[in-house]
């Protein structure tokens, strides 16, 4: 989300303007940058989650191994699911701020005009 305030212009962009931007090289690059991050990270997270579920179901002895006190491997893996979610969110925000937002802002200005 942009921190710059934008006021809607008097006339909204027409359908042809949207189609032109969608067909532009910048829009294609924006989609490529988004997909280049989202698909691999989603795949890695799903594989990590599937590993957790499979270990919980089929590796009872391993998952119940006590690490210290009443804390076992399964509990640590479960908590790491939450940690990995926050890490992914942080990485995505950094990626979006650096690689997506500037290009999205450029496209937005093309569609809406600079207002100047």
C-alpha positions in Angstrom: 0.0 0.0 0.0 1.3 3.4 -1.0 1.8 6.0 1.6 1.3 8.8 -0.9 -2.2 10.3 -0.9 -3.9 10.3 -4.2 -7.1 12.1 -5.0 -9.3 10.6 -7.7 -9.2 12.6 -10.9 -12.3 14.2 -12.3 -12.6 11.7 -15.1 -12.0 8.0 -14.5 -9.7 6.2 -16.9 -11.7 4.5 -19.7 -11.6 0.9 -20.6 -9.1 1.4 -23.5 -6.6 3.0 -21.1 -6.8 0.0 -18.8 -6.4 -2.3 -21.8 -3.3 -0.4 -23.0 -1.7 -0.5 -19.6 -2.4 -4.2 -19.2 -0.8 -4.8 -22.6 2.3 -2.7 -21.7 5.8 -4.1 -21.1 5.8 -2.5 -17.6 2.6 -4.4 -16.6 4.0 -7.6 -17.9 7.2 -7.0 -15.9 5.2 -6.3 -12.8 3.3 -9.6 -13.1 6.7 -11.4 -13.7 8.2 -9.8 -10.6 5.2 -10.8 -8.5 5.1 -14.4 -9.7 8.9 -14.8 -9.5 8.5 -14.3 -5.7 5.1 -15.7 -4.9 5.2 -19.1 -6.6 8.5 -20.3 -5.3 7.8 -19.1 -1.8 4.3 -20.6 -1.8 5.8 -23.9 -3.0 8.5 -23.9 -0.3 6.0 -23.1 2.4 3.5 -25.8 1.3 6.4 -28.3 1.2 7.5 -27.3 4.7 3.9 -27.6 6.0 3.4 -30.9 4.3 6.6 -32.2 5.9 5.3 -31.1 9.3 2.0 -32.9 8.7 3.6 -36.0 7.4 6.1 -36.2 10.3 3.3 -35.6 12.8 1.3 -38.4 11.3 4.0 -41.0 10.5 7.0 -40.2 12.7 5.5 -40.2 16.1 8.7 -41.3 17.8 10.7 -38.5 16.2 8.1 -35.8 16.8 7.7 -36.8 20.5 11.5 -36.7 21.1 12.0 -34.4 24.1 14.4 -31.6 23.5 14.2 -30.1 27.0 11.6 -30.4 29.7 8.2 -31.0 28.2 9.2 -29.4 24.9 9.4 -31.9 22.1 10.4 -31.8 18.4 6.7 -31.6 17.3 6.0 -28.5 19.4 9.1 -26.8 18.0 8.2 -27.7 14.4 4.6 -26.4 15.1 5.9 -23.1 16.5 8.3 -22.8 13.5 5.2 -22.8 11.2 4.2 -19.5 12.8 7.7 -18.2 12.6 8.0 -19.1 8.9 4.7 -17.3 8.2 6.1 -14.1 9.8 9.4 -14.4 7.9 7.5 -14.9 4.6 5.4 -11.8 5.3 8.5 -9.7 6.1 10.3 -10.9 2.9 7.2 -10.2 0.8 6.9 -6.6 2.2 10.6 -6.0 1.4 10.2 -7.4 -2.1 7.1 -5.4 -2.8 8.5 -2.2 -1.5 11.7 -2.6 -3.5 10.5 -4.3 -6.7 6.8 -4.0 -7.1 5.6 -0.7 -5.6 7.8 1.6 -7.8 6.6 0.0 -11.0 3.0 -0.2 -9.8 3.2 3.5 -8.9 4.5 4.3 -12.4 1.6 2.4 -14.0 -0.9 4.1 -11.7 0.4 7.5 -12.7 0.1 6.4 -16.4 -3.6 5.5 -15.8 -4.6 8.3 -13.6 -2.2 10.9 -14.8 0.2 12.8 -12.5 -2.5 15.3 -11.5 -0.1 18.1 -12.4 
